[in-house]
Amino acid sequence: LDVTSGSVTQMVQRAEIEALPSLGRDFTNYITLSGLVAPDPGTTTGGKFSIAGQRASQTSIQIDGVDANNAFFGENRGGSRIPFVFSLESIDEFEIITNGYDIEYGQYSGGIVNVVTRGGGNEFEGTAYLNYRGDAFTSKGFDGIPVSDYSVTQFAGRVSGPIIQNKLFYLASMDGQIRREPQAPVSVGYYGPGGQGENPTVAAEVARFQEILQNSYGINDAASGYQRFNTSNDVITLFGRLDWTINDKHRFSVRHNYAHHNNESEWNPNFDFIYGESRAEDLLSRSHSFVSELQSVFNDRTYNVLRFQIADERRPRNGRELRPALIVNLSDNQEIGYGGTFASFNNNLEETKFELIDHLTLVRGNHTLKFGGGLLYTNVLNQFISRGSGDYRFNSLDEFEALQPSFFTRNIYLGGDIPLSKFDVLEGSLSIQDEWAVNRNLTATFGLRYDVGRFLDDPPRIIDVENAFGFPTGIAPNDNDNISPRIALAWDLNADGRSVVRAGAGYFYGRTPYILGGNVLQTDRPQATVNCGGSILDG
């Protein structure tokens, strides 16, 4: 029990990580052990959990004291779709800070998750893990149909030990998953006898749609695209760390984490059911994080921690079929479609970071002074347009066979291409803190932190807005007034380290997800929606 800190934290240590079960081997599963953490059930973007009632994007993830967030969407690196981005075998402990007043932490208004990775020691050790689940270990679905073609294999391992006894140590770990999950799109059988949506009329129409798709639109073996198929959700993470005790004053560590996620044929039955496999997407995610740290103890009253990070993350996302969607009205208000894509029309996100952080601690009597500063440079590339392939709609199968759509819609970027934003952001911070041991019972901490964030690229001017409203455009606003005072009290009731009362107050600033700035930069040319109604035969 820490009776000197006014912050409210919860530690999850190595023994708990090794003993508690984890569905999916994602360390973030343990975060919900805290009563102030609420998981976000979404699996898109914007964060996986919220702390203290704030938005999920206001939770900051740090690994070994450096930033581990995707600043564009405001989420953890890797995002919400990837099963895990960090090997569970490489984690020593982490803490969940729900009320944090230490000036070391900034750019959040919810909470902090601070992860510490493990290193090697003087003893050689290793672990291995394997878990398999398939059809035989999976019960029937809600519809009573047995599961088939389903399998999940998870595997992991770790080795560590000395390179030079008492001097140089290593640790290497990996975690992986191979997952195959069956998907069942609309089919003739779905509407056929005994099918979930039994309707003989619609079943015949689905069969006819597939025939027209093949004979009139050149889609080879069209019916096979509406049979059961498998999606893959595979990930591999590799982690390596070296720790070097240079001398009795300095210790240097370096580590690298690599994650590769392949979500092939990603498919959502809530949105893609009527389109079959043609609506599937291929999602990739690849990230690197290289971190070095130098800990220096100059004397028993002066010590310093210097950290440096280079991180890179890439997330291309492409639809399986980028030609316009073909959507046909059937009987009984049913529809069937083929192709197109909503959000994966050559979509791509790249984010590269360079980070430097330093904290100096001085102990002077009953005062512990901490001085800190940091720089974080982020380069972002985002390419995105929704409904970039467009939709053709047909009122009936007869019009579909006659190549007579009743409506066409598509979002376009005037001048062609796909909206692209490339920009740089620089964040800086300065901080000072005094932890004052007032007496045996009371510790008071006073801190002041200053954060600044600057978009280094101005957006294009929009002359029509300037002329119409007299409002200047083409200027990226700077955030220069983020002054964050903090005070925390910790009262050890009986001065025995067994019970404590905490209190604190502070003013905090959270990072605005960069997607907001990226959207502005993508408007250098207008985006428009093209809507065409009627048929060419109508004149």
C-alpha positions, 0 to 999 in steps of 0.5 A: 500500500502506497501511503504517500501518493494521492493518486488512485491506482490499481496494480496488476502484477506478474503473479496475477497475469500468470494466474488469471485467465485471459480470453484472447491473451490481450493484457487489456482484458485485465484493465476491467478489474478496476471498478472505474473502467468501462469496456467499450463493446465496439470493434471499430475505432476510438478506443476499447475502454473508458475510465472515470466516465470519459470518452474511450479516446481520453484513455492514454496507454503507455508502455515503459513510460512512452506513448503507445496510442494511435493519436489519429483515432484516439485509441491504443496502438493497433486499434480495437480489431486486432486481438492483441498488439503486445505479447502477454509473455513480455509484460511484468506488471501494469497499473491502472491510474484512475485519478492521477496527479503525477505531472509525469502523465499528460494528454488525457482526461480519463485515465492512464494505463501504464505497462512495464515490460519484463527483462531477463535475469541471471537465471535461464528460463522459458515458457511455452503455451498452446491452446486450441479450440475447434468444432468439437469444443464448441456448442451449437449456435442459438439457431440449433445448428452445429458449428463447422469450420471453426478453429482458434489456435493460440500459441506463445513462448518466452526465453530469457537469461544472462549474456554476461552474468550480473551485467547484460541480460536478454528476453525474447517472447512471442504471442500468436493466433490463427483463427478461422470463423465461418460466415453464412451470407444470404443464400437460396438455402436461407429462404428454402424449405427449412431455412431460417427465412423460409420463403419459396418465392424469395428463394427462387428470386435469389437463384435467378439473381445469381444466374443474371449476375453470372450471365449478364454481368460476367461474375464467374460462378456467382452462386459460390459467392453466397455460400458459407466461407471463412474469415481469418483473424491472425496475429503474431507479436514478437518482442525482444529486450536487452538490459545492460548494467553499465556500472553502479550508476547507470542502467541502459535498456532497449526493446523492440515490439513488432505486431502483424495482424491479418484480418482476411475476408473481414465481414459483418453480418449486420451490414454485409449479409445480403452481399455475400462474400463480395462485401468482404474486406481485407484488413492489415495492421503492422506496427513497430515500437523501438524504445530505449531507456537510460536510468542514472543514479548520480547519488542517493539524492539525484537520479534521472530517467531518459527515454526515446521511442521510434514507433510506426503503424500502418493500417491498409484496408481494402474491399474485396470488390471495389466495383459499384454495388448492385442492389436489387429489390425482391419480394416481401421487402427483401433485397439482395446485392453484390459488391461495393464497399462502404469504408474500405475503398483503398483506405489507408492509415499510416502513423509514425512517431518520434518521442523524447522524454526526460525526468530528473528527481532531486531529494532535498530534505523532506521534499522530493522535486521532479522536473520533466519535459518531453517532445512527441513528433507525429507524422500522419497519412490518411486516405479515406472516402466512404462509399467510394465505389458507389451503388446501383439500385434496381426496382426488380429482377427484370430491370436488373436483367435488362441493365436498367438501374433506377438509381445510382449514388456515389461519393466523389472527390472533385478532380478525381483520386481519393481524399488524402491528408498528410500532416505533422503534429508536434507536442511538447510538455514541461513539468515541475512537482514537489512531493512534500512529506509534511510529517509522519502521516501527511504527504502533500504533492504540488505539481504544474504541467504545461502542454502544447500541441501544434499542427505543423501543416496549415489546411488549404484556404476556402475562399467561398467561406471567407467571402461569405462569412468573413472568417479566415481559413487556411490557418491551423489553430495552435493549442498553447494554453494547456496549463495543468495545476495539480494538488494531491494529499495522502494521509496515513491514518495511523502512520503504520502504512496500513490505511490511507485517505487520499484527496486530490484536484487538478485541471487536465487536458486530453488530446484531440484525436487527429482525425478531426484535423485530418478531415479538414486537410482533406477538404482542399477540394470539395467532396460531393455525392452524385445521385442519379435517379431514373433510367436512361430509357426514361429519356 
